[in-house]
Amino acid sequence: MRLDEFYSPEDDQHAQRKETDTRKSKLRLRELNKLRKYREIKNLEKIEHDKFARTMYAQPTSDNTGI
């Protein structure tokens, strides 16, 4: 006996979504990959910004340049 003997595509309502369905849709691999890339870009931008802020707000050196 095979399990697909009892399967009928006409009776399959599992994938059907209704307007009253309030559940979130499942994310596809393409969407997950986009989110991963976005998160990586944001992390790189944060690292660059932190590096820039460290140099901008660093204590001045004690060499006699300037005044």
DSSP file (Angstrom, degrees, kcal/mol; ACC not computed):
  #  RESIDUE AA STRUCTURE BP1 BP2  ACC     N-H-->O    O-->H-N    N-H-->O    O-->H-N    TCO  KAPPA ALPHA  PHI   PSI    X-CA   Y-CA   Z-CA
    1    1 A M              0   0    0      0, 0.0     2,-0.3     0, 0.0     3,-0.0   0.000 360.0 360.0 360.0 133.0    0.0    0.0    0.0
    2    2 A R    >   -     0   0    0      1,-0.1     3,-1.1     0, 0.0     4,-0.3  -0.830 360.0-135.6-108.1 146.4    1.4    3.4   -1.0
    3    3 A L  G >  S+     0   0    0     -2,-0.3     3,-1.3     1,-0.2     4,-0.3   0.806 101.5  63.9 -70.5 -28.6    0.5    6.6    0.8
    4    4 A D  G 3  S+     0   0    0      1,-0.3     3,-0.4     2,-0.2    -1,-0.2   0.557  83.1  78.7 -75.6  -4.3    0.0    8.6   -2.4
    5    5 A E  G <  S+     0   0    0     -3,-1.1    -1,-0.3     1,-0.2    -2,-0.2   0.814  98.1  43.8 -67.7 -28.4   -3.0    6.3   -3.3
    6    6 A F  S <  S+     0   0    0     -3,-1.3     2,-0.4    -4,-0.3    -1,-0.2   0.491  92.2 104.5 -94.9  -3.8   -5.1    8.3   -0.8
    7    7 A Y        +     0   0    0     -3,-0.4     3,-0.1    -4,-0.3    -3,-0.0  -0.622  43.5 179.9 -84.6 133.6   -3.8   11.8   -1.9
    8    8 A S    >>  -     0   0    0     -2,-0.4     3,-1.0     1,-0.1     4,-0.6  -0.975  22.2-152.1-131.6 118.6   -6.1   13.9   -4.0
    9    9 A P  G >4 S+     0   0    0      0, 0.0     3,-0.6     0, 0.0    -1,-0.1   0.793  96.9  61.1 -61.3 -27.0   -4.9   17.3   -5.1
   10   10 A E  G 34 S+     0   0    0      1,-0.2    -3,-0.0    -3,-0.1     0, 0.0   0.838 106.1  46.1 -67.2 -31.8   -8.5   18.6   -5.2
   11   11 A D  G <4 S+     0   0    0     -3,-1.0     2,-0.9     2,-0.0    -1,-0.2   0.529  86.4 106.5 -87.6  -6.2   -8.9   17.9   -1.5
   12   12 A D    <<  +     0   0    0     -4,-0.6     3,-0.1    -3,-0.6    -5,-0.0  -0.647  29.3 154.2 -81.3 108.0   -5.6   19.5   -0.6
   13   13 A Q    >   +     0   0    0     -2,-0.9     3,-0.5     1,-0.1    -1,-0.2   0.203  41.2 103.8-114.0  11.4   -6.5   22.8    1.1
   14   14 A H  T 3  S+     0   0    0      1,-0.2    -1,-0.1     3,-0.0    -2,-0.0   0.893  83.5  42.6 -64.5 -42.0   -3.3   23.1    3.2
   15   15 A A  T 3  S+     0   0    0     -3,-0.1     2,-0.3     2,-0.1    -1,-0.2   0.543  89.5 108.1 -85.7  -6.5   -1.6   25.7    1.1
   16   16 A Q    <   -     0   0    0     -3,-0.5     2,-0.4     1,-0.0    -3,-0.0  -0.551  54.0-159.0 -75.8 131.5   -4.7   27.8    0.5
   17   17 A R        -     0   0    0     -2,-0.3     2,-0.2     4,-0.0    -2,-0.1  -0.894   3.0-153.9-110.9 142.4   -4.7   31.1    2.4
   18   18 A K    >   -     0   0    0     -2,-0.4     3,-1.3     1,-0.1     0, 0.0  -0.693  28.6-112.6-108.8 164.1   -7.8   33.0    3.1
   19   19 A E  T 3  S+     0   0    0      1,-0.3    -1,-0.1    -2,-0.2    -2,-0.0   0.787 117.5  55.8 -65.6 -27.6   -8.3   36.8    3.7
   20   20 A T  T 3  S+     0   0    0      2,-0.0     2,-0.5     0, 0.0    -1,-0.3   0.500  79.7 112.5 -84.0  -3.1   -9.2   36.1    7.3
   21   21 A D    <   -     0   0    0     -3,-1.3    -4,-0.0     1,-0.1     0, 0.0  -0.594  42.2-178.5 -74.2 120.2   -5.9   34.3    7.9
   22   22 A T        +     0   0    0     -2,-0.5    -1,-0.1     2,-0.1     2,-0.1   0.367  41.6 115.1-102.5   3.6   -3.8   36.4   10.3
   23   23 A R  S    S-     0   0    0      1,-0.1     2,-0.1     0, 0.0    -2,-0.0  -0.383  72.8-105.7 -72.1 152.9   -0.8   34.2   10.4
   24   24 A K        -     0   0    0      1,-0.1     2,-0.1    -2,-0.1    -1,-0.1  -0.481  36.7-111.2 -74.4 149.0    2.5   35.5    9.0
   25   25 A S        -     0   0    0     -2,-0.1     2,-0.2     1,-0.1    -1,-0.1  -0.450  36.0-101.4 -77.0 156.4    3.6   34.1    5.7
   26   26 A K        -     0   0    0     -2,-0.1     2,-0.3     1,-0.1    -1,-0.1  -0.549  35.2-118.5 -78.7 141.7    6.6   31.8    5.6
   27   27 A L        -     0   0    0     -2,-0.2     2,-0.1     4,-0.0    -1,-0.1  -0.616  24.8-138.5 -81.3 138.2    9.9   33.4    4.5
   28   28 A R     >  -     0   0    0     -2,-0.3     4,-2.5     1,-0.1     5,-0.2  -0.471  26.2-106.1 -88.7 166.5   11.5   31.9    1.4
   29   29 A L  H  > S+     0   0    0      1,-0.2     4,-2.5     2,-0.2     5,-0.2   0.868 120.8  56.1 -61.0 -36.8   15.2   31.3    1.0
   30   30 A R  H  > S+     0   0    0      2,-0.2     4,-1.9     1,-0.2    -1,-0.2   0.915 109.9  44.9 -61.5 -43.2   15.4   34.2   -1.4
   31   31 A E  H  > S+     0   0    0      2,-0.2     4,-2.3     1,-0.2    -2,-0.2   0.893 112.4  51.3 -69.0 -40.0   13.9   36.5    1.2
   32   32 A L  H  X S+     0   0    0     -4,-2.5     4,-2.2     1,-0.2    -2,-0.2   0.891 109.1  51.4 -63.0 -39.1   16.1   35.1    4.0
   33   33 A N  H  X S+     0   0    0     -4,-2.5     4,-2.4     2,-0.2    -2,-0.2   0.901 108.9  50.8 -65.2 -41.0   19.2   35.6    1.8
   34   34 A K  H  X S+     0   0    0     -4,-1.9     4,-2.5     1,-0.2    -2,-0.2   0.916 110.7  49.0 -61.5 -43.3   18.2   39.3    1.3
   35   35 A L  H  X S+     0   0    0     -4,-2.3     4,-2.3     2,-0.2    -2,-0.2   0.883 110.4  51.1 -63.9 -38.7   17.8   39.8    5.0
   36   36 A R  H  X S+     0   0    0     -4,-2.2     4,-2.2     2,-0.2    -2,-0.2   0.926 111.6  46.9 -64.6 -44.9   21.2   38.2    5.7
   37   37 A K  H  X S+     0   0    0     -4,-2.4     4,-2.4     2,-0.2    -2,-0.2   0.905 111.8  51.1 -64.0 -41.3   22.9   40.5    3.2
   38   38 A Y  H  X S+     0   0    0     -4,-2.5     4,-2.4     1,-0.2    -1,-0.2   0.912 110.5  49.0 -61.4 -43.0   21.1   43.5    4.6
   39   39 A R  H  X S+     0   0    0     -4,-2.3     4,-2.1     2,-0.2    -1,-0.2   0.882 110.5  50.8 -65.2 -39.0   22.2   42.6    8.1
   40   40 A E  H  X S+     0   0    0     -4,-2.2     4,-2.3     2,-0.2    -2,-0.2   0.914 110.8  48.7 -64.8 -42.4   25.8   42.1    6.9
   41   41 A I  H  X S+     0   0    0     -4,-2.4     4,-2.5     1,-0.2    -2,-0.2   0.917 111.1  50.2 -63.2 -43.8   25.8   45.5    5.2
   42   42 A K  H  X S+     0   0    0     -4,-2.4     4,-2.2     1,-0.2    -1,-0.2   0.895 110.1  50.5 -62.7 -39.7   24.4   47.2    8.3
   43   43 A N  H  X S+     0   0    0     -4,-2.1     4,-2.2     2,-0.2    -1,-0.2   0.908 110.8  48.7 -64.7 -41.8   27.1   45.6   10.5
   44   44 A L  H  X S+     0   0    0     -4,-2.3     4,-2.4     1,-0.2    -2,-0.2   0.904 111.3  50.0 -64.6 -40.7   29.9   46.7    8.2
   45   45 A E  H  X S+     0   0    0     -4,-2.5     4,-2.5     1,-0.2    -1,-0.2   0.890 110.1  50.9 -63.8 -38.3   28.4   50.3    8.2
   46   46 A K  H  X S+     0   0    0     -4,-2.2     4,-2.6     2,-0.2    -2,-0.2   0.904 109.5  50.0 -65.5 -41.1   28.3   50.2   12.0
   47   47 A I  H  X S+     0   0    0     -4,-2.2     4,-2.2     2,-0.2    -2,-0.2   0.925 112.6  47.1 -62.8 -44.6   31.9   49.1   12.2
   48   48 A E  H  X S+     0   0    0     -4,-2.4     4,-2.3     2,-0.2    -2,-0.2   0.907 113.0  49.1 -63.8 -41.4   33.0   51.9    9.8
   49   49 A H  H  X S+     0   0    0     -4,-2.5     4,-2.7     2,-0.2    -2,-0.2   0.910 110.7  49.8 -65.4 -41.9   31.0   54.5   11.7
   50   50 A D  H  X S+     0   0    0     -4,-2.6     4,-2.2     2,-0.2    -1,-0.2   0.896 110.9  50.0 -63.1 -39.9   32.4   53.4   15.1
   51   51 A K  H  X S+     0   0    0     -4,-2.2     4,-1.9     2,-0.2    -2,-0.2   0.918 112.5  47.3 -63.9 -43.6   35.9   53.6   13.6
   52   52 A F  H  X S+     0   0    0     -4,-2.3     4,-2.3     1,-0.2    -2,-0.2   0.908 111.8  50.1 -63.6 -43.1   35.2   57.1   12.3
   53   53 A A  H  X S+     0   0    0     -4,-2.7     4,-2.5     1,-0.2    -1,-0.2   0.870 107.8  54.3 -66.2 -36.5   33.7   58.2   15.6
   54   54 A R  H  < S+     0   0    0     -4,-2.2     4,-0.3     1,-0.2    -1,-0.2   0.918 112.1  43.4 -62.6 -42.8   36.7   56.8   17.6
   55   55 A T  H >< S+     0   0    0     -4,-1.9     3,-0.5     1,-0.2    -2,-0.2   0.870 114.8  50.1 -71.9 -34.5   39.1   58.9   15.4
   56   56 A M  H 3< S+     0   0    0     -4,-2.3    -2,-0.2     1,-0.2    -1,-0.2   0.910 120.2  33.8 -69.0 -42.0   36.9   62.0   15.6
   57   57 A Y  T 3< S+     0   0    0     -4,-2.5    -1,-0.2    -5,-0.2    -2,-0.2   0.172  89.5 127.8-102.0  17.0   36.5   61.9   19.4
   58   58 A A  S <  S-     0   0    0     -3,-0.5     3,-0.1    -4,-0.3    -3,-0.1  -0.359  71.5 -94.6 -71.3 154.0   39.9   60.6   20.3
   59   59 A Q        -     0   0    0      1,-0.1    -1,-0.1    -2,-0.0    -2,-0.0  -0.462  48.4-106.5 -65.3 137.1   42.0   62.4   22.8
   60   60 A P        -     0   0    0      0, 0.0    -1,-0.1     0, 0.0     2,-0.1  -0.345  36.2-109.1 -66.9 149.2   44.5   64.8   21.0
   61   61 A T        -     0   0    0      1,-0.1    -3,-0.0    -3,-0.1     0, 0.0  -0.362  20.7-122.6 -75.6 160.0   48.0   63.7   21.0
   62   62 A S        +     0   0    0      2,-0.1     2,-0.1    -2,-0.1    -1,-0.1   0.159  69.1 121.5 -94.1  19.0   50.5   65.6   23.2
   63   63 A D  S    S-     0   0    0      1,-0.1     2,-1.2     2,-0.0    -2,-0.0  -0.455  75.7-108.1 -77.4 161.0   52.9   66.6   20.4
   64   64 A N  S    S+     0   0    0     -2,-0.1     2,-0.4     3,-0.1    -1,-0.1  -0.229  72.3 128.0 -89.0  46.9   53.5   70.3   19.9
   65   65 A T        +     0   0    0     -2,-1.2     2,-0.7     2,-0.1    -2,-0.0  -0.827  66.5  15.6 -97.9 142.4   51.6   70.8   16.7
   66   66 A G              0   0    0     -2,-0.4    -2,-0.1     1,-0.2     0, 0.0  -0.884 360.0 360.0 102.4-114.0   49.0   73.5   16.6
   67   67 A I              0   0    0     -2,-0.7    -1,-0.2     0, 0.0    -3,-0.1   0.434 360.0 360.0 -97.8 360.0   49.4   76.0   19.4
